[in-house]
Amino acid sequence: MKLKLPNPGLDDRIPSYGDLEKMEKEEAGDRPKWDNKAQYMLTCVGFCVGLGNVWRFPYLCQSHGGGAFMIPFLILLVLEGIPLLHLEFAIGQRLRKGSVGVWSSISPYLTGIGIASMIVSFLVGLYYNTIMAWIMWYLFNSFQDPLPWSHCPLNANRTGLVEECARSSTVDYFWYRETLNTSTAIDESGGVQWWIALSLLAAWTLLYVCCIRGIETTGKAVYVTSTLPYVVLTIFLIRGLTLKGSVEGIKFLFTPDVNELMNPATWLDAGAQVFYSFSVAFGGLISFSSYNSVHNNCEQDAVIISIINGFTSVFSATVIYSIIGFRATQHFDDCTADNIWKLMNAFNYPENNITGNNYNGVLSQLNQTNPEIIQGLQLQTCDLQVFLSQGVEGTGLAFIVFTEAIVNMPISPMWAVLFFVMLFCLGLSTMFGNIEGVVVPLQDLQLLPRSWPKEVLCGLTCIISLALGLIFSLRSGNYWLALFDNFAGSIPLLVIGFCEMIAVMYIYGVDRFNEDIEFMIGHKPNMFWQVTWRFVSPLIMVVILVFYFVTQVTKSLTYLVWDQEAKNFPTLEPRPFPSWIYIIIFILAGIPCLAIPVAALYKFIQRKCCNQKDYSDDTLDTISAKIQMSDKMKF
């Protein structure tokens, strides 16, 4: 039994195959085109492969059984990620519009899906480009020798080190005090930190320059931003493998704990990571695919980009844990050396009598003969596995763990520059898609005068984003960014992705969609696509959405604070959010989700009040109309 909801007027809202062929020959319409296939693929790879592949995927592998996490990740990549990616590519290429235009063409009641995508792209872009500003700040500071985060500054009297730095570490101090100058609570905003504000201005200015003419300029930039990270990752892997302890880190990452496969959280995290790492539901991929030739093989594109995405996640995890293995070995050696120094002083052993090789044997012997003295020395427990298991993600990985490892490398400024250039390129190519996901829907909605060129819309978006993004340059900015990261790009994306799948399968119609794909690539989708689109992928998204929502609602909302007055300093102190923060959470997660039903209700009321006779009365600036107008002008 085939289920398809009634959708009157659809044929009048979408271009026919003849219109598409005519448009292909006469280049009707004002949508630009890609210079070549490589440019399109690099742009999509750059948008899909972002900072999350480098600093979240390795953490999830480490915390969910190492190599065992790869199994649910790869399974869900095939059953969830690739089908939704193919669907977005195909529908964008067929209808040749941005996210708002695509869903409005399918049904005016679905306009809210495009609006929701636009809102999420805007909100995520706000904080994502702040991370870019932080990266630029660190990149600027990397052109120094020694690196500024390699030593503690002197106190005001110049008689010793700053206490906050001495009690924590040089990298912690540079991040939390020198860079963020962080406050001790989210409601203690402090003033704007001018160096972060300037970095933010530089980040948005550079993004505007790259995006000023849409894909005409970003298409050129991706030749660098999408390829350079792979070059740098390869260089870091070669360098990492020469460092002491790197192999231990890689072994630790990929040693499978099969018991984790029975843990539902492992599958939920794998599903969420697949969903977010593909950058679906932002609207950017739909816009990018709409600039393709109508007979471009979108199925092949989806498979290739999915393989590249999965490979990048595994490859970057290998690189990251080769460096983390080196760092853990450094900590282990320092811990052992400190214990050896205490033993040599306590028992008056000659120098080099106790080494790392015989330390465990000597300690065991002394513990049997002089247990009281050993107990009084308060020796540290030195376990390499413990140091390796101290998993970190996000900014903690980039700005603390990796910077600490870089300090211990020869020619450390060079490695710091390479690392932050790589992060910058990853982030910039992702921001291209975010800006596209905002500007193109603004054009489709026609909220601003149609005479305004794309340069003005892009500039306006960047200026408003910069102004709102100044909240992240406050002393409490790090806490605000964590809040945006947790809620703006989580539940709304799952809701949008689910609605997209249902809209194409059961409102646009799976039979029509199959015919469209046959027209575009020469054959109908096989059984795999049919089953995943209709049943498997929507079911997986519903399960992830429900479990994610339940875990978010049931757990107490806390955030981590850097406070040198805290009992466990320098460990970050968990604190509950103030009660008013729930309003912000509703704005971040609730409004994008509510945009879908609210827009549908608005369209319904508009039709009833205006007594519109049929659905084709919605003048949706279609390509068909443009071609007809072009034909009239010839005569």
Disulfide bonds with the S-S distance in Angstrom:
Cys152-Cys165 1.85
Cys335-Cys382 1.93
